[in-house]
Amino acid sequence: MLAQEIKIRGEPTADPQKCRFVLDGEVLSRGSLTFDAKSDTANAPLAEKLLNLSYIAQVNIAGQVVTLTGDNIESWP
């Protein structure tokens, strides 16, 4: 099986703790889901991997947008 290339564009938000990432395809087809350290991520491998990063406090997934909330970060690289 060949790996599929996914294009991702990062977009800063008015809140310096948040950054939006827009993918070229849908991640979630309906509604939105929000995860934090207390969430059950057993069926959400993307959220689980992102929350394993020490500087991520929350993950929101809606359509083709993934918004990450940092844990007291000064700015997004």
PDB file with one MODEL, atoms N, CA, C and O in Angstrom:
MODEL        1
ATOM      1  N   MET A   1       0.839  -1.182   0.000  1.00  0.00           N
ATOM      2  CA  MET A   1       0.000   0.000   0.000  1.00  0.00           C
ATOM      3  C   MET A   1       0.884   1.245   0.000  1.00  0.00           C
ATOM      4  O   MET A   1       1.808   1.352   0.806  1.00  0.00           O
ATOM      5  N   LEU A   2       0.609   2.160  -0.879  1.00  0.00           N
ATOM      6  CA  LEU A   2       1.365   3.402  -0.969  1.00  0.00           C
ATOM      7  C   LEU A   2       0.824   4.423   0.021  1.00  0.00           C
ATOM      8  O   LEU A   2      -0.381   4.503   0.258  1.00  0.00           O
ATOM      9  N   ALA A   3       1.732   5.199   0.592  1.00  0.00           N
ATOM     10  CA  ALA A   3       1.325   6.262   1.505  1.00  0.00           C
ATOM     11  C   ALA A   3       0.701   7.400   0.701  1.00  0.00           C
ATOM     12  O   ALA A   3       1.204   7.769  -0.360  1.00  0.00           O
ATOM     13  N   GLN A   4      -0.383   7.943   1.207  1.00  0.00           N
ATOM     14  CA  GLN A   4      -1.064   9.045   0.542  1.00  0.00           C
ATOM     15  C   GLN A   4      -0.528  10.363   1.080  1.00  0.00           C
ATOM     16  O   GLN A   4      -0.400  10.537   2.292  1.00  0.00           O
ATOM     17  N   GLU A   5      -0.216  11.286   0.189  1.00  0.00           N
ATOM     18  CA  GLU A   5       0.265  12.597   0.603  1.00  0.00           C
ATOM     19  C   GLU A   5      -0.906  13.443   1.065  1.00  0.00           C
ATOM     20  O   GLU A   5      -1.939  13.508   0.400  1.00  0.00           O
ATOM     21  N   ILE A   6      -0.741  14.087   2.205  1.00  0.00           N
ATOM     22  CA  ILE A   6      -1.766  14.969   2.743  1.00  0.00           C
ATOM     23  C   ILE A   6      -1.171  16.361   2.870  1.00  0.00           C
ATOM     24  O   ILE A   6      -0.107  16.534   3.465  1.00  0.00           O
ATOM     25  N   LYS A   7      -1.847  17.343   2.318  1.00  0.00           N
ATOM     26  CA  LYS A   7      -1.376  18.721   2.425  1.00  0.00           C
ATOM     27  C   LYS A   7      -2.045  19.371   3.635  1.00  0.00           C
ATOM     28  O   LYS A   7      -3.253  19.254   3.838  1.00  0.00           O
ATOM     29  N   ILE A   8      -1.224  20.059   4.436  1.00  0.00           N
ATOM     30  CA  ILE A   8      -1.704  20.716   5.648  1.00  0.00           C
ATOM     31  C   ILE A   8      -1.208  22.158   5.644  1.00  0.00           C
ATOM     32  O   ILE A   8      -0.035  22.425   5.385  1.00  0.00           O
ATOM     33  N   ARG A   9      -2.121  23.082   5.936  1.00  0.00           N
ATOM     34  CA  ARG A   9      -1.780  24.501   6.010  1.00  0.00           C
ATOM     35  C   ARG A   9      -2.059  24.990   7.430  1.00  0.00           C
ATOM     36  O   ARG A   9      -3.184  24.859   7.913  1.00  0.00           O
ATOM     37  N   GLY A  10      -1.072  25.540   8.096  1.00  0.00           N
ATOM     38  CA  GLY A  10      -1.246  26.100   9.437  1.00  0.00           C
ATOM     39  C   GLY A  10      -1.721  27.533   9.349  1.00  0.00           C
ATOM     40  O   GLY A  10      -1.255  28.298   8.504  1.00  0.00           O
ATOM     41  N   GLU A  11      -2.652  27.899  10.222  1.00  0.00           N
ATOM     42  CA  GLU A  11      -3.183  29.262  10.251  1.00  0.00           C
ATOM     43  C   GLU A  11      -3.215  29.752  11.694  1.00  0.00           C
ATOM     44  O   GLU A  11      -3.853  29.119  12.535  1.00  0.00           O
ATOM     45  N   PRO A  12      -2.554  30.848  11.999  1.00  0.00           N
ATOM     46  CA  PRO A  12      -2.641  31.392  13.352  1.00  0.00           C
ATOM     47  C   PRO A  12      -4.058  31.887  13.632  1.00  0.00           C
ATOM     48  O   PRO A  12      -4.818  32.160  12.703  1.00  0.00           O
ATOM     49  N   THR A  13      -4.405  32.000  14.892  1.00  0.00           N
ATOM     50  CA  THR A  13      -5.712  32.522  15.293  1.00  0.00           C
ATOM     51  C   THR A  13      -5.501  33.746  16.174  1.00  0.00           C
ATOM     52  O   THR A  13      -4.367  34.079  16.517  1.00  0.00           O
ATOM     53  N   ALA A  14      -6.579  34.408  16.538  1.00  0.00           N
ATOM     54  CA  ALA A  14      -6.498  35.572  17.424  1.00  0.00           C
ATOM     55  C   ALA A  14      -5.999  35.172  18.812  1.00  0.00           C
ATOM     56  O   ALA A  14      -5.401  35.983  19.519  1.00  0.00           O
ATOM     57  N   ASP A  15      -6.245  33.933  19.193  1.00  0.00           N
ATOM     58  CA  ASP A  15      -5.778  33.412  20.480  1.00  0.00           C
ATOM     59  C   ASP A  15      -4.383  32.827  20.274  1.00  0.00           C
ATOM     60  O   ASP A  15      -4.236  31.850  19.540  1.00  0.00           O
ATOM     61  N   PRO A  16      -3.357  33.399  20.905  1.00  0.00           N
ATOM     62  CA  PRO A  16      -1.990  32.910  20.685  1.00  0.00           C
ATOM     63  C   PRO A  16      -1.754  31.476  21.153  1.00  0.00           C
ATOM     64  O   PRO A  16      -0.751  30.866  20.781  1.00  0.00           O
ATOM     65  N   GLN A  17      -2.656  30.931  21.958  1.00  0.00           N
ATOM     66  CA  GLN A  17      -2.513  29.550  22.414  1.00  0.00           C
ATOM     67  C   GLN A  17      -3.074  28.550  21.404  1.00  0.00           C
ATOM     68  O   GLN A  17      -2.873  27.344  21.552  1.00  0.00           O
ATOM     69  N   LYS A  18      -3.782  29.044  20.369  1.00  0.00           N
ATOM     70  CA  LYS A  18      -4.417  28.153  19.398  1.00  0.00           C
ATOM     71  C   LYS A  18      -3.833  28.332  18.004  1.00  0.00           C
ATOM     72  O   LYS A  18      -3.423  29.425  17.613  1.00  0.00           O
ATOM     73  N   CYS A  19      -3.807  27.236  17.274  1.00  0.00           N
ATOM     74  CA  CYS A  19      -3.409  27.273  15.869  1.00  0.00           C
ATOM     75  C   CYS A  19      -4.297  26.300  15.106  1.00  0.00           C
ATOM     76  O   CYS A  19      -4.515  25.167  15.535  1.00  0.00           O
ATOM     77  N   ARG A  20      -4.803  26.758  13.975  1.00  0.00           N
ATOM     78  CA  ARG A  20      -5.660  25.926  13.118  1.00  0.00           C
ATOM     79  C   ARG A  20      -4.799  25.276  12.051  1.00  0.00           C
ATOM     80  O   ARG A  20      -3.891  25.897  11.498  1.00  0.00           O
ATOM     81  N   PHE A  21      -5.096  24.020  11.771  1.00  0.00           N
ATOM     82  CA  PHE A  21      -4.435  23.308  10.697  1.00  0.00           C
ATOM     83  C   PHE A  21      -5.520  22.815   9.741  1.00  0.00           C
ATOM     84  O   PHE A  21      -6.397  22.043  10.130  1.00  0.00           O
ATOM     85  N   VAL A  22      -5.453  23.264   8.495  1.00  0.00           N
ATOM     86  CA  VAL A  22      -6.454  22.921   7.495  1.00  0.00           C
ATOM     87  C   VAL A  22      -5.854  21.875   6.564  1.00  0.00           C
ATOM     88  O   VAL A  22      -4.810  22.100   5.952  1.00  0.00           O
ATOM     89  N   LEU A  23      -6.525  20.728   6.464  1.00  0.00           N
ATOM     90  CA  LEU A  23      -6.061  19.635   5.615  1.00  0.00           C
ATOM     91  C   LEU A  23      -6.789  19.686   4.284  1.00  0.00           C
ATOM     92  O   LEU A  23      -7.845  20.308   4.165  1.00  0.00           O
ATOM     93  N   ASP A  24      -6.221  19.029   3.286  1.00  0.00           N
ATOM     94  CA  ASP A  24      -6.869  19.039   1.974  1.00  0.00           C
ATOM     95  C   ASP A  24      -7.971  17.988   1.858  1.00  0.00           C
ATOM     96  O   ASP A  24      -8.549  17.826   0.783  1.00  0.00           O
ATOM     97  N   GLY A  25      -8.265  17.288   2.919  1.00  0.00           N
ATOM     98  CA  GLY A  25      -9.356  16.316   2.958  1.00  0.00           C
ATOM     99  C   GLY A  25      -9.992  16.300   4.338  1.00  0.00           C
ATOM    100  O   GLY A  25      -9.403  16.767   5.313  1.00  0.00           O
ATOM    101  N   GLU A  26     -11.185  15.763   4.407  1.00  0.00           N
ATOM    102  CA  GLU A  26     -11.898  15.721   5.686  1.00  0.00           C
ATOM    103  C   GLU A  26     -11.258  14.747   6.668  1.00  0.00           C
ATOM    104  O   GLU A  26     -10.809  13.661   6.301  1.00  0.00           O
ATOM    105  N   VAL A  27     -11.233  15.167   7.910  1.00  0.00           N
ATOM    106  CA  VAL A  27     -10.798  14.307   9.004  1.00  0.00           C
ATOM    107  C   VAL A  27     -12.035  13.741   9.698  1.00  0.00           C
ATOM    108  O   VAL A  27     -12.038  12.596  10.151  1.00  0.00           O
ATOM    109  N   LEU A  28     -13.075  14.552   9.775  1.00  0.00           N
ATOM    110  CA  LEU A  28     -14.322  14.176  10.431  1.00  0.00           C
ATOM    111  C   LEU A  28     -15.474  14.626   9.536  1.00  0.00           C
ATOM    112  O   LEU A  28     -15.561  15.803   9.185  1.00  0.00           O
ATOM    113  N   SER A  29     -16.358  13.699   9.163  1.00  0.00           N
ATOM    114  CA  SER A  29     -17.400  14.026   8.193  1.00  0.00           C
ATOM    115  C   SER A  29     -18.584  14.802   8.763  1.00  0.00           C
ATOM    116  O   SER A  29     -19.234  15.549   8.032  1.00  0.00           O
ATOM    117  N   ARG A  30     -18.879  14.642  10.063  1.00  0.00           N
ATOM    118  CA  ARG A  30     -20.022  15.365  10.650  1.00  0.00           C
ATOM    119  C   ARG A  30     -19.663  15.882  12.030  1.00  0.00           C
ATOM    120  O   ARG A  30     -18.972  15.213  12.798  1.00  0.00           O
ATOM    121  N   GLY A  31     -20.134  17.066  12.333  1.00  0.00           N
ATOM    122  CA  GLY A  31     -19.970  17.620  13.663  1.00  0.00           C
ATOM    123  C   GLY A  31     -18.527  17.949  13.998  1.00  0.00           C
ATOM    124  O   GLY A  31     -17.685  18.137  13.119  1.00  0.00           O
ATOM    125  N   SER A  32     -18.266  18.014  15.305  1.00  0.00           N
ATOM    126  CA  SER A  32     -16.908  18.275  15.774  1.00  0.00           C
ATOM    127  C   SER A  32     -16.678  17.486  17.058  1.00  0.00           C
ATOM    128  O   SER A  32     -17.617  17.136  17.773  1.00  0.00           O
ATOM    129  N   LEU A  33     -15.425  17.221  17.325  1.00  0.00           N
ATOM    130  CA  LEU A  33     -15.027  16.507  18.531  1.00  0.00           C
ATOM    131  C   LEU A  33     -13.901  17.272  19.196  1.00  0.00           C
ATOM    132  O   LEU A  33     -13.018  17.801  18.520  1.00  0.00           O
ATOM    133  N   THR A  34     -13.928  17.333  20.520  1.00  0.00           N
ATOM    134  CA  THR A  34     -12.882  17.995  21.285  1.00  0.00           C
ATOM    135  C   THR A  34     -12.316  17.009  22.291  1.00  0.00           C
ATOM    136  O   THR A  34     -13.055  16.297  22.971  1.00  0.00           O
ATOM    137  N   PHE A  35     -10.993  16.979  22.373  1.00  0.00           N
ATOM    138  CA  PHE A  35     -10.296  16.063  23.266  1.00  0.00           C
ATOM    139  C   PHE A  35      -9.297  16.838  24.118  1.00  0.00           C
ATOM    140  O   PHE A  35      -8.690  17.805  23.658  1.00  0.00           O
ATOM    141  N   ASP A  36      -9.137  16.399  25.372  1.00  0.00           N
ATOM    142  CA  ASP A  36      -8.077  16.922  26.222  1.00  0.00           C
ATOM    143  C   ASP A  36      -7.448  15.746  26.956  1.00  0.00           C
ATOM    144  O   ASP A  36      -7.747  14.594  26.640  1.00  0.00           O
ATOM    145  N   ALA A  37      -6.598  16.008  27.914  1.00  0.00           N
ATOM    146  CA  ALA A  37      -5.861  14.949  28.600  1.00  0.00           C
ATOM    147  C   ALA A  37      -6.777  13.942  29.298  1.00  0.00           C
ATOM    148  O   ALA A  37      -6.385  12.791  29.491  1.00  0.00           O
ATOM    149  N   LYS A  38      -7.975  14.349  29.674  1.00  0.00           N
ATOM    150  CA  LYS A  38      -8.909  13.466  30.376  1.00  0.00           C
ATOM    151  C   LYS A  38      -9.823  12.676  29.442  1.00  0.00           C
ATOM    152  O   LYS A  38     -10.584  11.819  29.890  1.00  0.00           O
ATOM    153  N   SER A  39      -9.745  12.965  28.154  1.00  0.00           N
ATOM    154  CA  SER A  39     -10.639  12.332  27.173  1.00  0.00           C
ATOM    155  C   SER A  39     -10.227  10.905  26.857  1.00  0.00           C
ATOM    156  O   SER A  39      -9.051  10.548  26.931  1.00  0.00           O
ATOM    157  N   ASP A  40     -11.217  10.098  26.503  1.00  0.00           N
ATOM    158  CA  ASP A  40     -10.965   8.753  26.007  1.00  0.00           C
ATOM    159  C   ASP A  40     -10.638   8.871  24.523  1.00  0.00           C
ATOM    160  O   ASP A  40     -11.505   9.219  23.720  1.00  0.00           O
ATOM    161  N   THR A  41      -9.400   8.585  24.159  1.00  0.00           N
ATOM    162  CA  THR A  41      -8.967   8.721  22.769  1.00  0.00           C
ATOM    163  C   THR A  41      -8.753   7.356  22.110  1.00  0.00           C
ATOM    164  O   THR A  41      -8.073   7.262  21.089  1.00  0.00           O
ATOM    165  N   ALA A  42      -9.329   6.304  22.688  1.00  0.00           N
ATOM    166  CA  ALA A  42      -9.135   4.949  22.150  1.00  0.00           C
ATOM    167  C   ALA A  42      -9.559   4.846  20.686  1.00  0.00           C
ATOM    168  O   ALA A  42      -8.937   4.114  19.916  1.00  0.00           O
ATOM    169  N   ASN A  43     -10.596   5.560  20.298  1.00  0.00           N
ATOM    170  CA  ASN A  43     -11.081   5.518  18.910  1.00  0.00           C
ATOM    171  C   ASN A  43     -10.693   6.767  18.124  1.00  0.00           C
ATOM    172  O   ASN A  43     -11.263   7.042  17.068  1.00  0.00           O
ATOM    173  N   ALA A  44      -9.729   7.517  18.636  1.00  0.00           N
ATOM    174  CA  ALA A  44      -9.293   8.755  17.986  1.00  0.00           C
ATOM    175  C   ALA A  44      -7.761   8.804  17.972  1.00  0.00           C
ATOM    176  O   ALA A  44      -7.160   9.556  18.738  1.00  0.00           O
ATOM    177  N   PRO A  45      -7.131   8.009  17.107  1.00  0.00           N
ATOM    178  CA  PRO A  45      -5.666   7.929  17.119  1.00  0.00           C
ATOM    179  C   PRO A  45      -4.962   9.255  16.829  1.00  0.00           C
ATOM    180  O   PRO A  45      -3.884   9.500  17.371  1.00  0.00           O
ATOM    181  N   LEU A  46      -5.542  10.117  15.989  1.00  0.00           N
ATOM    182  CA  LEU A  46      -4.918  11.411  15.722  1.00  0.00           C
ATOM    183  C   LEU A  46      -4.881  12.252  16.990  1.00  0.00           C
ATOM    184  O   LEU A  46      -3.836  12.797  17.346  1.00  0.00           O
ATOM    185  N   ALA A  47      -6.012  12.360  17.671  1.00  0.00           N
ATOM    186  CA  ALA A  47      -6.072  13.129  18.917  1.00  0.00           C
ATOM    187  C   ALA A  47      -5.128  12.538  19.958  1.00  0.00           C
ATOM    188  O   ALA A  47      -4.451  13.278  20.671  1.00  0.00           O
ATOM    189  N   GLU A  48      -5.079  11.229  20.047  1.00  0.00           N
ATOM    190  CA  GLU A  48      -4.204  10.570  21.022  1.00  0.00           C
ATOM    191  C   GLU A  48      -2.741  10.935  20.777  1.00  0.00           C
ATOM    192  O   GLU A  48      -2.020  11.275  21.715  1.00  0.00           O
ATOM    193  N   LYS A  49      -2.305  10.867  19.525  1.00  0.00           N
ATOM    194  CA  LYS A  49      -0.908  11.185  19.199  1.00  0.00           C
ATOM    195  C   LYS A  49      -0.599  12.658  19.463  1.00  0.00           C
ATOM    196  O   LYS A  49       0.469  12.987  19.979  1.00  0.00           O
ATOM    197  N   LEU A  50      -1.526  13.538  19.112  1.00  0.00           N
ATOM    198  CA  LEU A  50      -1.284  14.961  19.341  1.00  0.00           C
ATOM    199  C   LEU A  50      -1.243  15.292  20.826  1.00  0.00           C
ATOM    200  O   LEU A  50      -0.418  16.099  21.255  1.00  0.00           O
ATOM    201  N   LEU A  51      -2.122  14.682  21.617  1.00  0.00           N
ATOM    202  CA  LEU A  51      -2.136  14.949  23.060  1.00  0.00           C
ATOM    203  C   LEU A  51      -0.930  14.354  23.774  1.00  0.00           C
ATOM    204  O   LEU A  51      -0.633  14.738  24.906  1.00  0.00           O
ATOM    205  N   ASN A  52      -0.237  13.430  23.136  1.00  0.00           N
ATOM    206  CA  ASN A  52       0.998  12.893  23.713  1.00  0.00           C
ATOM    207  C   ASN A  52       2.146  13.887  23.625  1.00  0.00           C
ATOM    208  O   ASN A  52       3.175  13.699  24.275  1.00  0.00           O
ATOM    209  N   LEU A  53       1.986  14.948  22.826  1.00  0.00           N
ATOM    210  CA  LEU A  53       2.995  16.005  22.760  1.00  0.00           C
ATOM    211  C   LEU A  53       2.844  16.873  24.001  1.00  0.00           C
ATOM    212  O   LEU A  53       1.736  17.298  24.326  1.00  0.00           O
ATOM    213  N   SER A  54       3.928  17.137  24.688  1.00  0.00           N
ATOM    214  CA  SER A  54       3.867  17.827  25.986  1.00  0.00           C
ATOM    215  C   SER A  54       3.281  19.237  25.911  1.00  0.00           C
ATOM    216  O   SER A  54       2.789  19.742  26.920  1.00  0.00           O
ATOM    217  N   TYR A  55       3.318  19.870  24.770  1.00  0.00           N
ATOM    218  CA  TYR A  55       2.860  21.251  24.653  1.00  0.00           C
ATOM    219  C   TYR A  55       1.434  21.387  24.119  1.00  0.00           C
ATOM    220  O   TYR A  55       0.985  22.506  23.869  1.00  0.00           O
ATOM    221  N   ILE A  56       0.712  20.280  23.938  1.00  0.00           N
ATOM    222  CA  ILE A  56      -0.672  20.324  23.454  1.00  0.00           C
ATOM    223  C   ILE A  56      -1.629  20.021  24.606  1.00  0.00           C
ATOM    224  O   ILE A  56      -1.517  18.986  25.263  1.00  0.00           O
ATOM    225  N   ALA A  57      -2.578  20.942  24.845  1.00  0.00           N
ATOM    226  CA  ALA A  57      -3.549  20.772  25.925  1.00  0.00           C
ATOM    227  C   ALA A  57      -4.905  20.293  25.411  1.00  0.00           C
ATOM    228  O   ALA A  57      -5.642  19.622  26.133  1.00  0.00           O
ATOM    229  N   GLN A  58      -5.236  20.639  24.157  1.00  0.00           N
ATOM    230  CA  GLN A  58      -6.563  20.293  23.632  1.00  0.00           C
ATOM    231  C   GLN A  58      -6.495  20.150  22.114  1.00  0.00           C
ATOM    232  O   GLN A  58      -5.726  20.834  21.438  1.00  0.00           O
ATOM    233  N   VAL A  59      -7.325  19.240  21.598  1.00  0.00           N
ATOM    234  CA  VAL A  59      -7.435  19.008  20.163  1.00  0.00           C
ATOM    235  C   VAL A  59      -8.910  19.092  19.790  1.00  0.00           C
ATOM    236  O   VAL A  59      -9.749  18.423  20.393  1.00  0.00           O
ATOM    237  N   ASN A  60      -9.226  19.923  18.786  1.00  0.00           N
ATOM    238  CA  ASN A  60     -10.590  20.004  18.263  1.00  0.00           C
ATOM    239  C   ASN A  60     -10.538  19.623  16.796  1.00  0.00           C
ATOM    240  O   ASN A  60      -9.731  20.154  16.033  1.00  0.00           O
ATOM    241  N   ILE A  61     -11.410  18.696  16.404  1.00  0.00           N
ATOM    242  CA  ILE A  61     -11.453  18.226  15.021  1.00  0.00           C
ATOM    243  C   ILE A  61     -12.844  18.497  14.468  1.00  0.00           C
ATOM    244  O   ILE A  61     -13.845  18.103  15.066  1.00  0.00           O
ATOM    245  N   ALA A  62     -12.902  19.174  13.319  1.00  0.00           N
ATOM    246  CA  ALA A  62     -14.177  19.487  12.668  1.00  0.00           C
ATOM    247  C   ALA A  62     -13.947  19.550  11.168  1.00  0.00           C
ATOM    248  O   ALA A  62     -13.199  20.402  10.689  1.00  0.00           O
ATOM    249  N   GLY A  63     -14.579  18.663  10.430  1.00  0.00           N
ATOM    250  CA  GLY A  63     -14.423  18.663   8.977  1.00  0.00           C
ATOM    251  C   GLY A  63     -12.981  18.433   8.571  1.00  0.00           C
ATOM    252  O   GLY A  63     -12.401  17.387   8.864  1.00  0.00           O
ATOM    253  N   GLN A  64     -12.408  19.412   7.895  1.00  0.00           N
ATOM    254  CA  GLN A  64     -11.020  19.297   7.464  1.00  0.00           C
ATOM    255  C   GLN A  64     -10.093  20.192   8.293  1.00  0.00           C
ATOM    256  O   GLN A  64      -8.970  20.482   7.880  1.00  0.00           O
ATOM    257  N   VAL A  65     -10.570  20.628   9.464  1.00  0.00           N
ATOM    258  CA  VAL A  65      -9.792  21.520  10.322  1.00  0.00           C
ATOM    259  C   VAL A  65      -9.483  20.839  11.660  1.00  0.00           C
ATOM    260  O   VAL A  65     -10.361  20.275  12.313  1.00  0.00           O
ATOM    261  N   VAL A  66      -8.210  20.913  12.039  1.00  0.00           N
ATOM    262  CA  VAL A  66      -7.768  20.448  13.353  1.00  0.00           C
ATOM    263  C   VAL A  66      -7.205  21.670  14.065  1.00  0.00           C
ATOM    264  O   VAL A  66      -6.242  22.278  13.599  1.00  0.00           O
ATOM    265  N   THR A  67      -7.807  22.026  15.196  1.00  0.00           N
ATOM    266  CA  THR A  67      -7.343  23.172  15.970  1.00  0.00           C
ATOM    267  C   THR A  67      -6.673  22.648  17.231  1.00  0.00           C
ATOM    268  O   THR A  67      -7.252  21.868  17.987  1.00  0.00           O
ATOM    269  N   LEU A  68      -5.446  23.094  17.437  1.00  0.00           N
ATOM    270  CA  LEU A  68      -4.685  22.687  18.605  1.00  0.00           C
ATOM    271  C   LEU A  68      -4.587  23.843  19.579  1.00  0.00           C
ATOM    272  O   LEU A  68      -4.332  24.982  19.185  1.00  0.00           O
ATOM    273  N   THR A  69      -4.791  23.544  20.859  1.00  0.00           N
ATOM    274  CA  THR A  69      -4.606  24.530  21.912  1.00  0.00           C
ATOM    275  C   THR A  69      -3.346  24.162  22.658  1.00  0.00           C
ATOM    276  O   THR A  69      -3.206  23.044  23.155  1.00  0.00           O
ATOM    277  N   GLY A  70      -2.429  25.110  22.733  1.00  0.00           N
ATOM    278  CA  GLY A  70      -1.166  24.858  23.409  1.00  0.00           C
ATOM    279  C   GLY A  70      -1.300  24.939  24.916  1.00  0.00           C
ATOM    280  O   GLY A  70      -2.260  25.494  25.450  1.00  0.00           O
ATOM    281  N   ASP A  71      -0.321  24.377  25.579  1.00  0.00           N
ATOM    282  CA  ASP A  71      -0.250  24.411  27.032  1.00  0.00           C
ATOM    283  C   ASP A  71       0.781  25.457  27.434  1.00  0.00           C
ATOM    284  O   ASP A  71       1.943  25.135  27.682  1.00  0.00           O
ATOM    285  N   ASN A  72       0.340  26.728  27.496  1.00  0.00           N
ATOM    286  CA  ASN A  72       1.200  27.847  27.861  1.00  0.00           C
ATOM    287  C   ASN A  72       2.393  28.014  26.934  1.00  0.00           C
ATOM    288  O   ASN A  72       3.520  28.197  27.393  1.00  0.00           O
ATOM    289  N   ILE A  73       2.148  27.952  25.625  1.00  0.00           N
ATOM    290  CA  ILE A  73       3.218  28.198  24.676  1.00  0.00           C
ATOM    291  C   ILE A  73       3.256  29.678  24.332  1.00  0.00           C
ATOM    292  O   ILE A  73       2.226  30.351  24.374  1.00  0.00           O
ATOM    293  N   GLU A  74       4.425  30.189  23.994  1.00  0.00           N
ATOM    294  CA  GLU A  74       4.552  31.608  23.676  1.00  0.00           C
ATOM    295  C   GLU A  74       4.085  31.912  22.256  1.00  0.00           C
ATOM    296  O   GLU A  74       3.447  32.937  22.015  1.00  0.00           O
ATOM    297  N   SER A  75       4.403  31.021  21.316  1.00  0.00           N
ATOM    298  CA  SER A  75       3.951  31.201  19.950  1.00  0.00           C
ATOM    299  C   SER A  75       4.110  29.889  19.209  1.00  0.00           C
ATOM    300  O   SER A  75       4.868  29.013  19.625  1.00  0.00           O
ATOM    301  N   TRP A  76       3.387  29.762  18.109  1.00  0.00           N
ATOM    302  CA  TRP A  76       3.492  28.565  17.282  1.00  0.00           C
ATOM    303  C   TRP A  76       4.623  28.766  16.288  1.00  0.00           C
ATOM    304  O   TRP A  76       4.699  29.807  15.635  1.00  0.00           O
ATOM    305  N   PRO A  77       5.501  27.779  16.168  1.00  0.00           N
ATOM    306  CA  PRO A  77       6.603  27.914  15.195  1.00  0.00           C
ATOM    307  C   PRO A  77       6.099  27.923  13.768  1.00  0.00           C
ATOM    308  O   PRO A  77       6.894  28.029  12.834  1.00  0.00           O
TER     309      PRO A  77
ENDMDL
END
